[in-house]
Amino acid sequence: MTTAGIVAEGVRRSFGNVHAVRGVTFQAPEGAVTGLVGPNGAGKTTLLLMLASLLAPDAGTIRIGGVDPVAEPAAARAKLGWMPDSLGAWPSLSARETISVTGRLSGLSPAAATSRATELLTTVGLETLGDAPARVLSRGQKQRLGLARALVHDPQVLLLDEPASGLDPQARIDLRLLLRALAAEGRTVLVSSHILSELEEVVDDAVFMMQGETVSSERVAEAAGRARTWRIRLADRDGVSAALPVAQALGLDVATLPVDRRDVLVSFEGDAAAAAGLTALVSAGLPVAEFSAASGILEHTFLDLEGGAR
């Protein structure tokens, strides 16, 4: 049976008349990467601050590896690594010293903190910048340094707020591989990100927040199951000339099919219908060069939830 590394039940938090988190209930299991998805103002950062023991909830309960971060904040912090969207850097310290000092603050000995800093600089791809002042690092490099700081005490639970922000394409690939490796070691990883295409490739499951509340699994399943648009491209043809044969093969009115450059856009009710559509295209002898969903499941679900479709 999978154990939950993070448990939140009925969590609420207000700031005066602003109800940032109205009702959050979810679990993030050990050995998995869980996405936290929602629009700006949904309460994601406030929730992460409460999970990180930096903000107390007005109501509800939180457990980090079985520990209550309100009653036992030190014990909870020993179990978790926290990477905020923008942590900043101590201007007088190098990247290596920044990690080492964070390790000392987390209870590591001087020798262990130094050794861990060297190890993590390689892990996050900053080995050539270890002795550079942290203040001169780019936005993406500071994000990598923030991840190293979160990992310095070998936590079992990771809370990451926009970890891919500012990273170049190769660094994003490296981050995905690292997060999957951390989850494979049995850690609980909770990632909040607006880059849903990136999140799609790394998460095992997702928690959706709207207006300070977690969306029910039934509502998420309903949104995910709605018709999704697919891109169809035929070899050596532009979208306009491809629209008619695609419509004929699928038994559709060509006037209803949008065209986006070389692609014809077709809506299918679920993956089974899309697979049947691809079979029909191939059976009609059409040279299908591309057949792909126009958006990932996370983005599709998010847009449906945000639009309030019922």
C-alpha positions as CSV (number, residue, x, y, z in Angstrom):
1,M,0.0,0.0,0.0
2,T,1.3,3.4,-1.0
3,T,2.0,5.8,1.9
4,A,1.1,9.5,1.7
5,G,4.0,11.8,2.2
6,I,1.8,14.8,2.3
7,V,-1.8,14.9,3.7
8,A,-4.0,18.0,3.8
9,E,-7.6,17.9,5.0
10,G,-10.0,20.9,5.1
11,V,-7.1,23.4,5.1
12,R,-8.1,27.1,5.0
13,R,-6.3,30.4,5.3
14,S,-7.4,34.0,5.1
15,F,-5.7,37.3,5.1
16,G,-8.3,39.7,6.5
17,N,-11.2,39.5,4.1
18,V,-9.2,37.8,1.4
19,H,-9.8,34.0,1.6
20,A,-6.7,32.7,-0.1
21,V,-7.3,29.0,0.7
22,R,-10.9,28.1,1.2
23,G,-10.8,24.4,1.4
24,V,-8.0,22.1,0.4
25,T,-8.0,18.3,0.8
26,F,-5.5,16.1,-1.0
27,Q,-2.8,13.5,-0.6
28,A,0.6,13.2,-2.3
29,P,2.1,9.7,-2.1
30,E,5.6,8.7,-1.5
31,G,7.6,7.6,-4.6
32,A,5.7,9.9,-6.9
33,V,5.7,13.3,-8.5
34,T,2.4,15.2,-7.9
35,G,1.6,18.4,-9.8
36,L,-0.2,21.3,-8.2
37,V,-2.1,23.1,-11.0
38,G,-4.2,26.2,-10.9
39,P,-4.5,29.8,-12.2
40,N,-2.8,32.8,-10.6
41,G,-4.6,33.6,-7.4
42,A,-5.8,30.1,-6.9
43,G,-4.0,29.9,-3.5
44,K,-1.1,27.5,-4.6
45,T,1.7,29.5,-3.0
46,T,-0.2,30.1,0.2
47,L,-0.8,26.4,0.4
48,L,2.9,25.6,-0.2
49,L,3.8,28.0,2.6
50,M,1.5,26.2,5.0
51,L,2.9,22.8,3.9
52,A,6.4,24.2,4.5
53,S,5.5,25.2,8.0
54,L,6.1,28.9,7.2
55,L,2.4,29.8,7.6
56,A,-0.2,28.3,10.0
57,P,-3.6,27.3,8.6
58,D,-6.7,28.9,10.1
59,A,-8.4,25.5,10.0
60,G,-7.8,22.0,8.9
61,T,-4.9,19.6,9.3
62,I,-1.5,19.0,7.5
63,R,0.9,16.1,7.8
64,I,4.4,16.0,6.3
65,G,5.7,12.5,6.6
66,G,3.2,12.0,9.4
67,V,4.4,15.1,11.3
68,D,2.2,18.1,12.0
69,P,4.1,21.2,10.8
70,V,2.1,23.5,13.1
71,A,2.8,21.5,16.3
72,E,6.3,20.3,15.4
73,P,7.7,22.7,12.8
74,A,11.4,21.7,13.3
75,A,10.6,18.0,12.9
76,A,8.6,18.8,9.7
77,R,11.4,20.9,8.3
78,A,13.8,18.1,8.8
79,K,11.7,16.0,6.5
80,L,11.1,18.5,3.8
81,G,13.0,20.5,1.2
82,W,11.4,23.8,0.2
83,M,12.1,25.6,-3.0
84,P,10.1,28.9,-3.4
85,D,9.6,30.5,-6.8
86,S,12.3,33.1,-6.0
87,L,14.6,32.5,-3.0
88,G,17.3,35.0,-3.8
89,A,20.9,34.6,-2.8
90,W,23.3,35.9,-0.2
91,P,25.3,38.4,-2.2
92,S,28.6,37.9,-0.5
93,L,28.6,34.1,-0.8
94,S,29.5,31.8,-3.7
95,A,27.2,29.1,-5.0
96,R,29.2,26.5,-3.1
97,E,29.2,28.5,0.1
98,T,25.4,29.1,-0.2
99,I,24.7,25.4,-0.3
100,S,27.2,24.7,2.5
101,V,25.8,27.4,4.8
102,T,22.3,26.0,4.1
103,G,23.5,22.6,5.1
104,R,25.0,23.9,8.3
105,L,21.7,25.6,9.1
106,S,20.0,22.2,8.5
107,G,22.2,20.5,11.0
108,L,25.1,19.1,8.9
109,S,28.6,19.2,10.2
110,P,31.1,21.6,8.4
111,A,32.7,18.7,6.6
112,A,29.4,17.1,5.6
113,A,28.0,20.4,4.4
114,T,31.1,21.0,2.3
115,S,31.0,17.6,0.8
116,R,27.3,17.8,0.1
117,A,27.7,21.2,-1.6
118,T,30.2,19.7,-4.0
119,E,27.9,16.8,-4.8
120,L,24.9,18.9,-5.4
121,L,26.7,21.4,-7.6
122,T,27.2,18.5,-10.0
123,T,23.7,17.2,-9.5
124,V,22.1,20.5,-10.6
125,G,24.7,21.3,-13.3
126,L,26.5,24.2,-11.5
127,E,29.9,22.5,-11.0
128,T,31.7,25.1,-13.2
129,L,30.1,28.0,-11.3
130,G,30.6,26.7,-7.7
131,D,33.0,29.5,-6.8
132,A,31.2,32.3,-8.6
133,P,29.3,34.8,-6.5
134,A,25.7,33.7,-6.3
135,R,24.5,37.2,-7.1
136,V,25.9,37.0,-10.6
137,L,24.0,33.8,-11.5
138,S,21.2,34.1,-14.1
139,R,17.6,33.5,-13.2
140,G,17.8,29.8,-14.4
141,Q,21.1,29.3,-12.5
142,K,19.6,30.7,-9.3
143,Q,16.7,28.2,-9.7
144,R,19.2,25.4,-9.9
145,L,20.9,26.7,-6.8
146,G,17.5,26.9,-5.1
147,L,16.9,23.3,-5.9
148,A,20.4,22.3,-4.5
149,R,19.5,24.2,-1.3
150,A,16.3,22.3,-1.0
151,L,18.1,19.0,-1.4
152,V,21.0,19.7,0.9
153,H,19.7,17.8,4.0
154,D,18.4,14.8,1.9
155,P,14.7,15.4,2.6
156,Q,12.0,12.9,2.1
157,V,9.4,15.4,0.9
158,L,10.1,18.1,-1.7
159,L,7.9,21.2,-2.2
160,L,8.9,23.0,-5.4
161,D,7.3,26.2,-6.6
162,E,7.9,26.9,-10.3
163,P,11.3,25.0,-10.4
164,A,11.5,25.2,-14.2
165,S,11.2,29.0,-14.4
166,G,14.1,30.5,-16.3
167,L,15.6,27.2,-17.2
168,D,16.8,26.5,-20.8
169,P,15.5,23.5,-22.7
170,Q,18.3,21.2,-21.7
171,A,18.1,22.2,-18.1
172,R,14.4,21.5,-18.1
173,I,15.1,18.0,-19.4
174,D,17.7,17.5,-16.7
175,L,15.2,18.7,-14.1
176,R,12.6,16.2,-15.3
177,L,15.1,13.4,-15.0
178,L,16.2,14.4,-11.6
179,L,12.7,14.7,-10.2
180,R,11.8,11.2,-11.6
181,A,15.0,9.8,-10.0
182,L,14.1,11.4,-6.7
183,A,10.6,9.9,-6.8
184,A,12.1,6.6,-7.7
185,E,14.1,6.7,-4.4
186,G,10.8,6.8,-2.5
187,R,10.5,10.6,-2.0
188,T,7.4,12.6,-2.1
189,V,7.6,15.4,-4.7
190,L,5.0,18.2,-5.0
191,V,5.6,20.6,-7.9
192,S,3.6,23.8,-8.7
193,S,4.1,25.0,-12.2
194,H,2.5,27.1,-14.9
195,I,4.4,25.2,-17.6
196,L,1.9,22.5,-18.0
197,S,3.6,20.9,-21.0
198,E,6.7,20.3,-18.8
199,L,4.6,19.2,-15.8
200,E,2.8,16.7,-18.1
201,E,6.0,14.8,-18.8
202,V,7.1,14.4,-15.1
203,V,4.0,14.0,-12.9
204,D,2.3,10.8,-11.9
205,D,-0.9,12.7,-10.8
206,A,-2.1,16.2,-10.3
207,V,-4.1,18.2,-7.8
208,F,-6.1,21.1,-9.3
209,M,-6.9,24.2,-7.3
210,M,-9.5,26.8,-8.3
211,Q,-10.5,29.9,-6.2
212,G,-8.7,28.5,-3.2
213,E,-10.3,25.1,-3.3
214,T,-9.2,21.7,-4.5
215,V,-11.3,20.4,-7.4
216,S,-13.0,17.1,-6.7
217,S,-11.7,14.0,-8.5
218,E,-15.1,13.6,-10.1
219,R,-15.0,17.1,-11.6
220,V,-11.4,16.6,-12.8
221,A,-12.4,13.3,-14.5
222,E,-15.3,15.0,-16.1
223,A,-13.1,17.8,-17.5
224,A,-10.3,15.4,-18.6
225,G,-12.9,13.3,-20.5
226,R,-14.3,16.1,-22.6
227,A,-13.7,16.2,-26.3
228,R,-10.1,17.1,-27.1
229,T,-8.7,18.7,-30.3
230,W,-6.1,16.7,-32.3
231,R,-3.7,17.9,-35.0
232,I,-3.7,16.0,-38.3
233,R,-1.0,16.8,-41.0
234,L,-0.8,15.0,-44.3
235,A,2.6,14.7,-46.0
236,D,3.4,17.2,-48.7
237,R,0.1,19.1,-48.3
238,D,-0.9,22.3,-46.6
239,G,-3.8,22.4,-44.2
240,V,-6.2,23.8,-46.7
241,S,-5.7,21.1,-49.3
242,A,-5.7,18.4,-46.6
243,A,-9.0,19.5,-45.0
244,L,-11.3,17.9,-47.6
245,P,-9.8,14.4,-47.8
246,V,-9.5,14.4,-44.0
247,A,-13.2,15.4,-43.7
248,Q,-14.2,12.7,-46.2
249,A,-12.3,10.0,-44.4
250,L,-13.8,10.9,-41.1
251,G,-17.3,11.5,-42.4
252,L,-17.3,15.1,-41.3
253,D,-18.4,18.4,-42.9
254,V,-15.2,20.1,-44.2
255,A,-16.7,23.5,-43.3
256,T,-16.5,22.5,-39.6
257,L,-12.8,21.7,-39.6
258,P,-10.4,24.6,-38.6
259,V,-7.0,24.8,-40.3
260,D,-3.8,25.9,-38.6
261,R,-1.1,26.3,-41.1
262,R,-0.3,22.7,-42.3
263,D,-2.6,21.1,-39.7
264,V,-6.2,20.2,-39.8
265,L,-7.8,20.4,-36.3
266,V,-10.4,17.7,-35.4
267,S,-12.2,17.2,-32.1
268,F,-12.5,13.6,-30.8
269,E,-14.5,12.3,-27.8
270,G,-11.7,10.5,-26.0
271,D,-8.6,8.5,-27.0
272,A,-10.6,5.6,-28.4
273,A,-12.4,7.8,-30.8
274,A,-9.0,9.4,-31.8
275,A,-7.5,6.0,-32.4
276,A,-10.5,5.0,-34.6
277,G,-10.1,8.3,-36.5
278,L,-6.4,7.5,-37.2
279,T,-7.4,4.1,-38.4
280,A,-10.0,5.6,-40.8
281,L,-7.4,8.1,-42.2
282,V,-4.8,5.3,-42.8
283,S,-7.5,3.0,-44.3
284,A,-8.4,5.8,-46.7
285,G,-4.9,5.8,-48.0
286,L,-4.0,9.2,-46.7
287,P,-0.3,10.0,-46.0
288,V,-0.6,10.8,-42.3
289,A,2.6,12.5,-41.3
290,E,1.4,13.8,-37.9
291,F,-1.5,12.8,-35.6
292,S,-1.2,14.3,-32.1
293,A,-3.2,15.9,-29.4
294,A,-3.2,19.7,-29.6
295,S,-2.8,19.9,-25.9
296,G,-1.8,17.6,-23.0
297,I,-4.3,16.2,-20.6
298,L,-3.2,18.6,-17.8
299,E,-3.7,21.7,-20.1
300,H,-6.9,20.4,-21.5
301,T,-8.3,19.7,-18.0
302,F,-7.0,23.1,-16.7
303,L,-8.7,25.0,-19.5
304,D,-12.0,23.2,-19.0
305,L,-11.9,23.8,-15.3
306,E,-11.0,27.5,-15.6
307,G,-13.6,28.0,-18.2
308,G,-16.2,26.6,-15.9
309,A,-17.6,24.2,-18.5
310,R,-20.3,21.9,-17.1
